[in-house]
Amino acid sequence: MQYVSTEYKDAMKQLARNKSYMKINIGLINQKAQENSVVQPGGFAYFSNLKKPLNNESVSKKYATFERGYTQADGSKYFLPREHPGANYYNAGIVTEALCKDGKQPSMLIKFKTEDPVDIKGLTIQFGELYPVEFTVETDEKTVSIENDGSLCRTEETFNNATYMRITAKKMLKGNARLRIETLTFGIGIVMDNEKIVSANLKSIISPISESLPAIDFDVTIENMDKYYNVDNADSAIQYMSTGQELEVHYGYTLNNGDVEWVKGGTLYMKDWSADDTQAKFQAVDIFEYMQDEYKRGEYKPQGISLYDLAIDVLQDAGIVKDKYWVDPHLKDIIVYNPLPVVMHKECLQLIANAGRSVVMQSRDGVIMLKTSYVPDVSIAANQAAPYGDIQKVLQTVPYSEYASFERSYTKADGKQYFLPRGQNYMDAGYVSASIGDENGQFDENPVITFSMESAYTFYNMNLMFGTVWPEEFLIRTYNNGQKIGTYRSKAVKQTTVVNYTFVDVDKIEIEFTRAAPFNRIHLKRVEFGEATDYNLTYDDLKKTPSGTKLEKVKEVRVIRTIYTKGTELKDVTTEEITLPTKQISYEFGFNNAVHDLSVCCLIDDVEFECGAVIEQIGSYYCKVTITDPPTKPTDVVLTIRGYEYGISTTQTTTKLNNTGSIKTWDNPLISSETDAANLVEWVGAYYAAENEYDLEYRGDPVLDCNDLIYLESRVVDDLMVRVEETDLKYTGSLSGKLMARREK
């Protein structure tokens, strides 16, 4: 789920929603710079609009003014109304008061209202018909001079660490003229806003057990009455589009205070586009759609390889740059031996994710992610504890008891507390600190509880259940790989305290109790980590009651283990008659069976012909042979590859779910060890044990992601938890959507 403000959540839950917006960027656009840029006032014509050009709202009606070569008596210009307070003017863009003449160089200053400086790759400026042929762009680090030959100017200059940008006209096309900017985009690309968007649909699918590859499909229809997107128009935006070009989707929603909060809908890649005289249509897909090449380096590794390293090798072989992928570090702990088959890179990632009980997905920033999809093991420790307090019980569901002790307002004569025994045969009391707070609840040494996860984990809340008396203040610190990543300070502490905080990719959590109730210890019975989001889908959000389906029961799940053993018989694994050319050349071969210890030679009448044949690349199902010493004339030879075939045997690990039903057989070629098979069959079995599926039609919300755990209102089950598997979000000026979800058992 995407992280939004409390004001956004509250406004979205209103029965009557506020206005929604949508924006689509095609190309490399710095959205942060775009949304937080402000033209500094002063020196502009009274009919200027300093906001709309930065929102990419086009100029359609222009005022006639006394500038050389600008005003024509052809009906294309409008008379300028007199200046007076409260007057409404057509959007004329940013227009300077001063003309570029007699040494005057009109300019406009733009500041970026962001916490940090911005990095901008390229500029796209629509000047209009009277444009500067020379102008400069100044930022904090440099000033760039640009020669321009058209009304639409694109430059790929990079402006890093910018807090401001000043654009100055040096020379105009026809001499004396004002500097005008109709639209300004911080980047190279096209922006379509909700004024132009007729309809849009964003659909996403994910398998929580990596049974299939994820998919994101986006299509949008744009109003094209001005023929801007016509393919025959040389200045059309379509002329700058290409297959695979990056496209960003953003959704905006008006808060009750009038501000618009934006949520990134996704980073996708152009697939198709078309246009007629009234509408243009665009389609975009996820990155996996373009990962069609095969991975051929799969190799049996007797020493083993971690799923993490294997995933990195697949991604790098696919040409994915480092900042465009993220692999869960927990996959470093899972070692496999078997080779990946010769299949597409994206299918290899699916096999790796499934073997590591992970989900493969694309983030909204376009990053390929392999993320563990199960709750990791958690260990717990404390810097201090009373003799009768057991820190380990905090993570267990056990009946809890309380011992009477000399603490203020703690011991009660209601028969629910126990006397402390003289020995050590204590009842389960949860965690009890050794230290007692003073009259202000302060400790000489603050009690600290530390949770350590076997892998980085993301969850959305934490429940702390205290005893009869609870603390007044505590502090939570989160870590990843030894680095502190976040801090949470308690607010209103109660006996059952829900910490509404998003814990993102944490592998260690510290809870430090900084103030207790006066003259009291810390009594903590239980801690629960909320894997679910705090998102509640209620009947007020739904357009109709949920449509539930009882899925077919699964009797048992079987996971196949594949075991490789080295072959002992040397054989010709492939032979091919070829004609060697007189230049170096390479040949690729695929094998039906896994092979090892290969060698290659070229034969003429069963006599080896020396041509420098070497194996340059090798895998268990593939090799590449290069002829490094070609003959002086074309020569017919028999190219022979010799080696050994692996012996392959299989066995299976089974878990029973029901007495009747279908049998699900899971055959992942990476699985060979009993431990991996047992973990996988348990994980897959837990998914199939949940047999209820829900088709939900609701008001739509761009914050929901596939694989989110959310709560669904039910008239039968309290706190019904479901996992989202499909999202379908429509925009037609307002939002609506559909979800497909499966009950979590």
C-alpha atoms as one frame of an Amber mdcrd trajectory, in Angstrom:
protein
   0.000   0.000   0.000   1.205   3.506  -0.771   1.841   5.802   2.148  -0.435
   8.815   2.346  -1.330  11.392   4.956  -4.028  10.970   7.590  -5.850  13.876
   5.920  -5.932  11.901   2.667  -7.302   8.790   4.390 -10.001  10.765   6.186
 -11.083  12.633   3.054 -11.202   9.413   0.994 -13.591   7.853   3.530 -16.135
  10.683   3.224 -19.495   9.703   1.783 -19.188  12.598  -0.676 -15.664  12.619
  -2.054 -13.704  15.657  -3.198 -12.344  16.221  -6.703  -9.836  13.740  -8.141
  -7.099  14.486 -10.663  -4.884  12.527 -12.988  -1.612  13.280 -14.729   0.451
  11.215 -17.171   4.094  11.910 -17.980   5.749  10.346 -20.990   9.505  10.713
 -20.901  12.028  11.782 -18.268  10.238  14.350 -16.117  11.160  15.353 -12.571
   7.714  15.327 -11.022   8.938  16.760  -7.718  10.391  19.780  -9.498   7.272
  20.113 -11.634   4.833  20.112  -8.711   6.911  22.397  -6.482   8.051  25.058
  -8.946   6.949  28.682  -8.518   7.559  31.628 -10.860   8.737  34.609  -8.829
   6.422  37.587  -9.469   7.556  40.931 -10.862   8.287  42.094 -14.386   5.383
  40.317 -16.091   2.513  41.603 -18.232  -0.715  42.014 -16.289  -2.466  39.350
 -18.404   0.193  36.706 -17.652  -0.588  33.443 -15.931   2.334  32.273 -13.793
   0.849  28.916 -12.747  -0.786  27.195 -15.700   2.369  26.871 -17.864   3.997
  24.874 -15.032   0.903  22.641 -14.901   1.208  22.052 -18.658  -2.106  23.692
 -19.459  -1.772  24.737 -23.078  -2.373  28.245 -24.479  -5.234  28.233 -26.973
  -6.221  31.939 -27.145  -3.598  34.657 -27.608  -3.860  38.416 -27.154  -2.820
  40.886 -29.852   0.082  43.065 -28.669   2.437  45.566 -30.319   5.442  43.365
 -31.035   7.283  42.981 -34.306   5.850  40.135 -36.441   3.444  38.959 -33.749
  -0.040  40.385 -34.358  -1.790  39.530 -37.626  -5.217  40.651 -38.820  -6.328
  37.088 -39.535  -8.637  36.451 -36.614  -6.065  34.399 -34.705  -5.559  36.972
 -31.918  -7.915  38.471 -29.340  -8.236  42.088 -28.209  -6.620  42.624 -24.843
  -9.059  43.685 -22.089  -8.145  46.665 -19.945  -6.299  45.986 -16.730  -8.517
  46.168 -13.674  -8.791  44.229 -10.387 -10.734  40.973 -10.591 -10.578  40.776
 -14.382 -10.537  37.313 -15.970  -8.039  36.719 -18.745  -7.497  33.813 -21.086
  -4.449  31.707 -20.283  -1.735  33.547 -22.217   1.153  31.816 -20.480   4.073
  33.581 -18.833   4.676  36.892 -20.656   7.345  39.390 -19.639   6.534  43.104
 -19.494   9.856  44.078 -21.039  10.736  43.485 -24.683  14.019  42.016 -25.827
  15.468  45.179 -27.418  18.046  47.914 -26.892  20.184  45.662 -24.727  17.315
  44.595 -22.494  17.168  40.874 -21.887  13.843  39.858 -20.283  13.989  36.882
 -17.926  11.897  34.831 -15.537  13.026  33.286 -12.249  11.605  29.960 -11.054
  12.252  28.581  -7.565  11.820  24.994  -6.429   9.990  24.771  -3.088  11.471
  21.402  -2.143  13.385  20.305   0.959  16.386  19.263  -1.117  17.793  20.554
  -4.426  16.447  18.815  -7.518  18.221  17.094 -10.402  16.674  17.784 -13.788
  17.489  15.886 -16.982  16.489  18.053 -19.920  13.934  20.810 -20.479  10.898
  20.998 -22.746   9.743  24.583 -23.399   6.838  25.663 -25.617   7.609  29.310
 -26.491   4.934  29.788 -29.124   5.231  31.397 -32.532   7.564  34.239 -31.491
  10.418  32.416 -29.846  13.954  33.250 -28.745  16.660  32.043 -31.097  19.220
  32.477 -28.313  18.565  32.171 -24.595  20.294  31.053 -21.414  19.277  28.776
 -18.567  20.917  29.545 -15.221  20.857  27.329 -12.120  22.903  27.125  -8.922
  25.795  25.287 -10.574  25.954  26.551 -14.148  24.623  28.728 -16.950  23.889
  27.097 -20.301  23.548  29.017 -23.588  21.070  27.486 -26.017  20.478  28.200
 -29.694  16.896  27.532 -30.689  15.155  27.184 -34.047  11.516  26.488 -33.200
   8.546  27.273 -31.008   9.038  23.973 -29.155  12.502  23.637 -27.674  13.915
  20.454 -26.175  17.334  20.201 -24.602  18.982  17.218 -22.924  21.179  19.374
 -20.691  21.399  18.158 -17.093  20.827  20.605 -14.232  21.878  19.087 -10.910
  21.425  20.376  -7.342  19.115  23.149  -8.496  17.134  25.341  -6.106  16.216
  27.837  -8.819  16.218  28.283 -12.595  16.414  31.565 -14.516  15.529  31.672
 -18.239  16.781  34.777 -20.078  16.106  35.771 -23.704  19.194  36.997 -25.589
  17.774  37.358 -29.098  14.223  36.928 -30.416  13.177  35.541 -33.787  11.972
  38.862 -35.259  13.707  41.349 -33.040  11.718  43.394 -30.528   9.416  41.017
 -28.646   8.455  39.831 -25.205   9.682  36.497 -23.831   6.758  34.095 -23.665
   6.540  30.584 -22.222   3.329  28.698 -22.878   4.335  25.445 -21.160   7.473
  24.447 -19.254   8.354  20.847 -18.407  11.330  19.940 -16.236  12.470  17.015
 -18.316  12.046  15.699 -21.816   8.561  14.463 -22.388   4.856  15.034 -22.691
   2.345  15.711 -19.939  -1.343  14.825 -20.198  -3.586  16.115 -17.418  -7.180
  15.487 -16.401  -8.362  18.334 -18.659  -7.346  16.189 -21.636  -7.875  12.691
 -20.237 -11.202  11.221 -21.297 -10.756   7.891 -19.512  -7.969   5.714 -18.133
  -7.704   2.207 -16.746  -4.860   0.698 -14.707  -4.998  -3.052 -14.048  -2.484
  -5.056 -12.023  -2.231  -8.776 -11.203   0.145 -10.600  -8.825   0.324 -14.206
  -7.665   1.146 -14.257  -3.910   2.987 -17.578  -4.395   4.651 -16.667  -7.728
   2.506 -19.219  -9.539   2.470 -16.830 -12.501   4.265 -13.663 -13.529   2.892
 -10.272 -12.474   1.273  -8.066 -15.084   0.362  -4.384 -15.260  -1.704  -3.028
 -18.146  -2.586   0.626 -18.629  -4.641   2.295 -21.308  -5.743   5.907 -21.630
  -7.900   7.868 -24.063  -6.989  11.527 -24.694  -9.102  14.271 -26.269  -7.488
  15.207 -29.620  -9.745  17.917 -31.054  -6.699  20.133 -31.692  -5.087  17.296
 -33.728  -1.997  17.523 -31.504  -1.494  13.744 -31.515  -2.143  13.091 -35.213
   0.519  10.890 -36.785   0.771  13.058 -39.921   1.469  16.222 -37.932   5.238
  16.842 -37.960   4.995  18.705 -34.644   2.809  16.045 -33.047   3.849  14.603
 -29.696   3.488  11.163 -31.240   6.594  11.893 -33.323   8.632  11.752 -30.098
   7.229   8.457 -28.821   8.886   5.070 -29.075   8.110   1.552 -27.924   9.383
   0.974 -24.408   9.464   4.691 -23.582   8.867   5.408 -19.907   5.419   6.578
 -18.825   4.452   7.720 -15.328   0.923   7.767 -13.951  -0.062  10.060 -11.061
  -3.374  10.417  -9.229  -4.323  13.517  -7.269  -7.005  13.962  -4.637  -8.271
  17.195  -3.058  -7.983  17.285   0.723 -10.505  19.086   2.883  -8.152  22.057
   3.255  -8.051  22.507  -0.528  -4.572  21.055  -1.101  -4.090  18.297  -3.664
  -2.173  15.198  -2.510  -0.589  13.170  -5.298  -0.092   9.400  -5.365   2.155
   7.805  -7.959   0.149   5.176  -9.821   3.058   3.482 -11.544   5.989   3.643
 -13.935   5.175   1.809 -17.145   6.493   1.459 -20.686   4.821   2.442 -23.944
   3.494  -0.406 -26.050   1.043   1.020 -28.586  -0.633   4.281 -29.639  -3.065
   5.537 -32.249  -5.082   8.680 -32.966  -7.928  10.043 -35.039  -9.311  13.575
 -35.310 -11.106  13.421 -31.956  -9.245  11.029 -29.680  -5.807   9.503 -29.134
  -5.261   6.203 -27.361  -2.137   4.975 -25.597  -1.258   1.627 -24.056   1.569
   0.863 -21.637   2.760  -2.259 -19.824   5.195  -3.352 -17.110   8.895  -4.028
 -17.645   8.368  -7.804 -17.716   6.579  -7.463 -21.053   9.921  -6.479 -22.618
  12.034  -9.184 -20.935  11.744 -11.665 -23.799  15.355 -12.836 -24.088  16.446
 -16.200 -22.701  18.770 -16.859 -19.809  21.244 -19.527 -20.906  23.782 -19.509
 -18.083  21.952 -21.972 -15.845  24.562 -24.334 -14.448  24.592 -27.059 -11.823
  26.747 -25.845  -8.933  27.987 -28.567  -6.561  29.094 -25.892  -4.103  25.705
 -24.151  -4.289  24.645 -20.582  -5.026  22.324 -18.326  -3.044  19.028 -17.332
  -4.580  20.144 -13.738  -4.072  23.274 -14.164  -6.222  21.332 -16.181  -8.774
  18.707 -13.440  -9.090  21.399 -10.768  -9.502  23.032 -12.815 -12.268  19.721
 -13.191 -14.105  18.943  -9.464 -13.793  22.385  -8.405 -14.974  22.265 -10.863
 -17.862  18.947  -9.274 -18.829  20.638  -5.861 -18.935  18.752  -4.406 -15.967
  20.812  -1.628 -14.351  21.480  -1.737 -10.615  19.074   1.028  -9.567  16.227
  -0.692 -11.398  16.089  -3.840  -9.249  15.973  -4.805  -5.580  16.431  -8.340
  -4.218  15.507  -9.224  -0.653  18.735  -9.841   1.324  17.024 -12.812   3.002
  17.507 -14.741  -0.246  21.236 -14.805   0.556  20.442 -17.463   3.166  18.768
 -19.886   0.733  21.255 -22.025  -1.206  20.305 -23.983  -4.326  22.341 -26.269
  -6.564  20.253 -27.082  -9.629  20.521 -25.133 -12.892  17.877 -22.797 -14.217
  16.405 -24.060 -17.499  16.804 -22.102 -20.738  13.757 -19.853 -20.427  13.109
 -16.102 -20.520  14.721 -13.984 -17.815  11.378 -13.074 -16.307  10.474 -16.759
 -15.978  13.794 -17.362 -14.203  12.895 -14.635 -11.709   9.553 -16.328 -11.138
  11.273 -19.650 -10.357  13.720 -17.937  -7.999  10.955 -16.065  -6.200   8.881
 -19.206  -5.753  11.847 -21.205  -4.460  12.552 -18.453  -1.927   8.914 -18.098
  -0.835   8.911 -14.635  -2.348   6.841 -12.579  -4.720   8.259 -11.043  -7.901
   6.789  -7.661  -8.744   7.413  -4.228 -10.196   7.272  -1.274  -7.820   5.498
   1.948  -8.706   8.888   3.457  -9.503   9.512   0.765 -12.127  11.918  -1.214
  -9.944  11.897  -5.024 -10.269  11.552  -6.483  -6.780  11.939  -9.973  -5.341
  10.523  -9.727  -1.850   9.937 -12.446   0.730   6.242 -13.066   1.268   6.128
 -14.765   4.639   6.651 -13.744   8.230  10.314 -14.324   9.125  11.411 -15.870
  12.397  11.805 -13.304  15.163  14.058 -13.539  18.217  13.709 -11.310  21.268
  16.013 -10.099  24.032  15.975  -7.509  26.824  18.690  -5.599  28.640  16.997
  -6.360  31.983  14.134  -8.414  33.412  12.664  -9.319  36.785  13.330 -12.942
  37.855   9.700 -13.882  37.245   9.463 -12.056  33.909  10.060 -14.127  30.747
  10.874 -12.026  27.676  10.342 -15.011  25.343   6.630 -15.197  26.253   6.034
 -11.801  24.627   5.979 -13.461  21.185   3.797 -16.406  22.251   0.061 -16.801
  22.639  -0.217 -18.172  26.181  -2.506 -17.503  29.168  -0.909 -14.673  31.117
  -0.889 -14.221  34.885   0.078 -11.346  37.159   1.939 -11.464  40.458   1.075
  -8.995  43.194   3.984  -6.643  43.897   4.649  -3.418  45.769   3.989  -0.987
  42.933   1.670   1.998  43.089  -1.950   1.206  42.095  -0.874  -2.163  40.767
  -1.854  -4.843  43.295  -5.601  -5.445  43.514  -7.580  -7.626  45.917  -9.863
  -9.023  43.223  -8.559 -12.571  43.190  -6.953 -12.163  39.767  -3.338 -11.762
  40.907  -1.054 -14.333  42.505   1.511 -14.356  45.333   5.063 -14.808  44.187
   6.398 -18.311  44.963   9.562 -18.712  46.954  11.150 -20.900  44.262  11.461
 -20.349  40.524   8.413 -22.227  39.315   6.825 -19.066  37.905   3.635 -18.748
  35.902   3.672 -17.004  32.500   3.727 -13.312  33.335   5.186 -11.963  30.101
   7.965  -9.405  30.295   8.491  -7.582  33.605  11.328  -5.079  33.944  13.790
  -5.367  36.794  13.848  -1.592  37.263  11.073   0.369  38.945  10.381   3.969
  37.961  10.754   6.793  40.478   8.091   9.325  41.449   8.283  10.713  37.886
   8.393   7.292  36.256  12.075   7.733  35.345  14.498   4.779  35.372  18.144
   4.636  36.346  18.494   2.349  33.315  15.718   2.377  30.721  14.342  -1.099
  29.907  15.033  -1.940  26.240  13.512  -4.831  24.292  15.157  -5.852  21.005
  13.473  -7.845  18.216  15.759  -9.378  15.584  14.278 -10.711  12.311  15.923
 -13.408  10.200  15.289 -11.180   7.175  14.174  -7.644   6.440  10.429  -7.387
   6.833   7.718  -4.807   6.116   4.595  -4.458   8.253   2.149  -1.694   9.012
   1.437  -1.606  12.727   2.464  -3.077  16.057   0.185  -4.053  18.938   1.549
  -3.752  22.488  -0.552  -5.397  25.231   0.377  -4.261  28.739  -0.664  -5.420
  32.194  -2.798  -3.728  34.833  -0.546  -0.647  34.759   1.047   0.568  31.548
   3.943   2.924  30.757   3.546   6.578  29.878   6.206   6.942  27.192   8.326
   4.735  24.955  10.526   5.057  21.903  10.797   2.674  18.913  13.904   2.564
  16.710  14.101   0.538  13.490  17.196  -0.762  11.702  18.217  -2.433   8.467
  21.608  -4.111   8.143  22.946  -2.205  11.138  21.773   1.218   9.923  19.072
   3.099  11.825  16.250   3.920   9.427  13.459   5.317  11.581  12.235   6.471
  14.997   8.745   6.457  16.475   7.754   8.281  19.675   4.699   7.063  21.573
   1.588   9.186  21.654  -1.421   8.148  23.758  -0.372   4.932  25.534  -3.175
   2.617  26.673  -3.390  -0.912  28.040  -3.623  -2.138  24.450  -1.629   0.273
  22.325  -1.686   0.121  18.533   1.391   1.708  17.011   0.128   3.057  13.676
   3.471   3.233  11.926   4.771   1.733   8.699   7.822  -0.430   9.370   9.513
  -0.691   5.964  12.243  -3.333   5.397  13.381  -3.598   9.014  15.466  -6.431
  10.437  15.809  -5.090  13.988  13.471  -3.150  16.275  14.262  -1.645  19.652
  11.572  -0.542  22.109  12.963   1.679  24.833  10.619   2.490  27.712  11.559
   6.036  28.729   8.907   6.662  31.395   6.714   4.318  33.426   3.765   5.057
  35.625   5.224   6.433  38.911   6.726   3.716  41.109   5.937   0.947  38.590
   7.720  -1.593  36.478   7.068  -2.271  32.805   4.572  -5.144  32.409   4.348
  -6.224  28.768   2.293  -9.321  28.068   2.424  -9.617  24.293   3.634  -7.950
  21.079   2.012  -8.584  17.694   3.427  -7.425  14.372   0.705  -6.354  11.943
   1.433  -7.906   8.567  -1.794  -6.376   7.338  -2.162  -2.742   6.356  -4.518
  -0.570   8.346  -6.807  -0.299   5.310 -10.436  -1.177   5.995 -12.772  -1.757
   3.067 -16.237  -1.098   4.462 -19.725  -1.313   3.024 -19.599   2.463   2.586
 -16.628   1.981   0.234 -18.283  -0.829  -1.742 -20.708  -0.186  -4.592 -22.399
  -3.503  -3.881 -22.020  -6.314  -1.387 -19.002  -8.599  -1.887 -19.395 -11.441
  -4.358 -17.777 -14.467  -2.703 -16.757 -17.733  -4.325 -15.960 -20.973  -2.518
 -12.982 -22.352  -4.419 -12.413 -26.019  -5.092 -10.868 -27.790  -2.134  -7.276
 -28.944  -2.446  -6.719 -32.362  -0.953  -2.933 -32.161  -0.876   0.002 -30.201
  -2.225   3.036 -32.006  -3.614   6.412 -30.378  -4.186   8.797 -32.216  -6.512
  12.466 -32.388  -5.561  14.943 -32.730  -8.447  18.322 -34.314  -7.664  21.282
 -34.155 -10.067  24.146 -36.673 -10.114  27.191 -36.469 -12.368  27.328 -38.749
 -15.394  30.097 -41.319 -15.871  29.816 -42.097 -19.593  31.562 -39.784 -22.068
  29.432 -39.336 -25.186  28.864 -37.084 -28.171  26.127 -34.834 -26.852  25.681
 -33.142 -30.227  27.152 -33.224 -33.748  26.477 -30.899 -36.643  27.775 -30.661
 -40.200  28.816 -27.100 -40.930  30.863 -25.156 -43.428  33.518 -23.090 -41.686
  33.902 -19.627 -43.232  37.227 -17.825 -43.536  36.527 -15.530 -40.577  35.925
 -16.017 -36.895  32.406 -17.198 -36.149  30.423 -18.442 -33.161  27.767 -21.169
 -32.922  25.223 -21.695 -30.147  23.895 -25.087 -29.082  21.099 -26.097 -26.761
  20.742 -29.487 -25.082  17.625 -31.379 -24.077  19.446 -32.999 -21.167  21.700
 -31.324 -18.607  25.398 -31.842 -19.407  28.778 -31.142 -17.851  32.522 -31.240
 -18.590  32.160 -30.418 -22.285  34.854 -30.343 -24.952  34.647 -29.509 -28.661
  36.448 -30.517 -31.848  35.955 -30.316 -35.608  36.374 -33.504 -37.659  36.998
 -34.267 -41.321  36.557 -37.992 -42.056  36.881 -38.702 -38.315  40.236 -36.876
 -38.201  40.428 -33.777 -36.025  40.767 -30.557 -38.005  42.541 -27.758 -36.145
  40.559 -24.522 -36.383  40.816 -23.150 -32.843  37.371 -24.367 -31.744  36.810
 -23.321 -28.114  33.819 -23.269 -25.784  33.387 -19.633 -24.719  30.138 -19.856
 -22.757  28.709 -22.866 -21.030  25.646 -23.853 -19.065  24.015 -27.117 -18.183
  21.655 -26.786 -21.162  23.628 -24.509 -23.478  27.065 -23.690 -24.832  28.614
 -21.249 -27.278  31.477 -22.396 -29.520  33.805 -19.930 -31.258  36.152 -20.732
 -34.164  39.254 -18.679 -33.303  41.572 -19.932 -36.098  39.393 -20.118 -39.233
  40.584 -21.891 -42.414  41.916 -20.032 -45.442  39.030 -21.310 -47.552  35.492
 -22.526 -46.738  35.789 -26.030 -45.274  33.127 -28.661 -44.517  33.557 -30.193
 -41.054  31.594 -32.118 -38.452  31.508 -30.061 -35.261  31.292 -32.435 -32.301
  30.662 -31.576 -28.657  31.525 -34.294 -26.174  30.664 -34.498 -22.513  28.621
 -36.181 -19.812  24.910 -36.089 -19.107  23.681 -35.597 -15.562  21.568 -38.307
 -14.055  18.302 -36.793 -12.778  15.990 -38.350 -10.206  12.937 -36.935  -8.451
  11.116 -37.367  -5.175   8.311 -35.424  -3.557   7.315 -33.751  -0.312   3.600
 -33.682   0.498   1.241 -31.848   2.831  -2.396 -32.852   3.300  -5.017 -30.099
   3.488  -8.380 -31.880   3.197  -9.813 -35.385   2.980 -11.177 -34.708  -0.498
 -10.361 -32.384  -3.368  -7.804 -31.881  -6.124  -4.073 -32.467  -5.926  -1.696
 -29.593  -6.671   1.741 -30.647  -7.890   4.504 -28.050  -7.669   7.550 -28.700
  -9.859  10.194 -26.005  -9.430  13.491 -27.281 -10.944  15.518 -25.311  -8.382
  14.187 -27.332  -5.438  16.473 -30.179  -4.421  16.886 -30.136  -0.617  14.402
 -31.548   1.859  14.407 -28.287   3.825  13.547 -26.127   0.823  10.849 -28.575
  -0.248   9.327 -28.647   3.243   9.306 -24.839   3.473   7.800 -24.491   0.016
   5.067 -27.082   0.505   4.052 -25.414   3.783   3.985 -21.958   2.166   2.034
 -23.039  -0.923  -0.251 -25.217   1.200  -1.170 -22.264   3.427  -2.234 -20.343
   0.318  -4.462 -23.124  -0.998  -5.933 -23.750   2.452  -7.698 -20.388   2.159
 -10.625 -21.285  -0.071 -12.682 -18.074  -0.209 -12.267 -15.588  -3.054 -13.979
 -12.204  -3.266 -14.900 -10.048  -6.245 -15.216  -6.490  -4.956 -16.563  -3.409
  -6.717 -15.722  -0.232  -4.828 -15.230   3.508  -5.147 -11.572   3.184  -6.136
  -8.416   4.238  -4.346  -4.953   4.497  -5.971  -3.116   3.633  -2.732  -3.891
  -0.108  -2.873  -1.318  -2.514  -4.322  -1.562  -6.141  -5.301  -0.408  -8.454
  -2.483  -1.656  -6.011   0.183  -3.349  -7.513   3.212  -6.434  -5.465   4.053
  -9.529  -5.824   6.225 -12.894  -6.422   4.578 -16.094  -5.624   6.451 -18.201
  -8.747   6.949 -21.520  -9.319   8.644 -20.342 -12.767   9.736 -16.590 -12.606
  10.454 -14.916  -9.995  12.648 -11.742  -8.442  11.194 -11.917 -10.496   7.997
  -8.465 -10.286   6.398  -7.999 -10.695   2.645  -5.019 -10.488   0.313  -5.434
  -8.405  -2.840  -4.499 -10.324  -6.007  -5.949  -8.050  -8.702  -6.632  -4.317
  -8.845  -8.546  -2.511 -11.574  -8.682   1.287 -11.212 -10.692   3.457 -13.609
 -10.577   7.225 -14.013 -13.267   9.157 -15.887 -13.006  12.443 -14.016 -13.661
  10.482 -10.830 -12.392   7.158  -9.521 -13.948   3.714  -9.439 -12.422   0.274
  -9.155 -12.569  -3.478  -8.755 -10.545  -5.840  -6.581 -10.046  -9.579  -6.564
  -8.974 -10.805  -3.140  -8.464 -14.107  -1.345  -9.145 -14.755   2.294  -6.161
 -15.215   4.571  -6.699 -18.348   6.652
